Amino acid sequence: MKVVFDPRQTAHAPEQYFRRGAFIPHPEQPLRAILLRDALAGAGHEIVTPADHGLDSLYAVHDQGYVDFFRTAWARWVEATGSTNPAVPNYHTTRRDARRPEGVIGQLGYYSTDTACPVTEGTWEAIYWSAQSALDAAERVMAGERMVYGLSRPPGHHASWDASNGFCFFNNAAAAAHHLRRRFGKVAIIDVDTHAGNGTQDIFYERGDVFFASIHVDPTDYVPYYVGYPDETGRGEGAGANLNLTLAPGSGDAEIGAAVDRALEAIRDYGAEALVVSLGFDMAHDDPLSVVRCTAEGFAATATKITRMGLPTVLVQEGGYLGPSLSNNAVVFLNACDAALG
């Protein structure tokens, strides 16, 4: 299988993250992508560099002002503060009657929901090419390839219409799904990650042309807390096109597999013509951010079920952090996909 990745995606390298009252090493490191790329290349998968597909598909799933903010945010931050420390917002708006301010410090808070997405000198380059990897995978599938993996890093499924969240700046999977709509009438996204795809839900909640199913830990006391509940089913033209399937902490392969079955059944009923997979290896039992217990066998089973749907499919990397099984899980998943493709 082709693996789309650009080395420029490693330019965003935050060192610290404020979590649960303390600064800790930031889990979303360039090494994640390097380990995945090297393991997949070693397993015989072809690494290809994305073409530049521009900003149209990003503007379609994000506010244009939000996208453009990141082009110059770092330079503006350095000019405004005189500091080359990472730009971390210390003001946040609830968006209730909030106005977009002119200064970079106010805009940092306006365009973010947490402190997990610091802007650094290389952030724009990394997030731009992360999105291009997903878009290039979609372009290849539109051209007739059956399945392509976009090794998108930084990840994207927490990024909403106009705000960063949870290590995510641009919603790579959402952009890929919208891009696929250039050829396919109905597109579905299945998000299999320990955290809900709250940003993807936000983007498509009132659209009926993209069905979104997310399998994740119950957010009652788990990130992202505020979104990802079963009664959130879409609105307006998107009514019925949003499905949240929640897992209890400690769930293993059986529970995850049952949720995948339900999601794929709903996608069949929807009549999807193409599929995007938001792929989170942070479901793994030994991932540092996980509270569920997916094994390598569980990842292989999910891969096989998804592939046997028979749909043109774009895999887009989401979570999966520096746990012992990260690289192996990626190899197992893509190898299972290839085996099911025959």
PyMOL commands that set and color helices and strands:
alter all, ss='L'
color gray80, all
select helices_A, chain A and resi 7-10+30-42+56-61+64-81+104-110+123-142+172-180+198-204+219-221+236-238+253-270+281-283+296-307+326-341
alter helices_A, ss='H'
color red, helices_A
select strands_A, chain A and resi 2-4+16-19+22-25+46-48+147-150+187-192+210-217+242-247+274-279+313-317
alter strands_A, ss='S'
color yellow, strands_A
deselect
rebuild
show_as cartoon
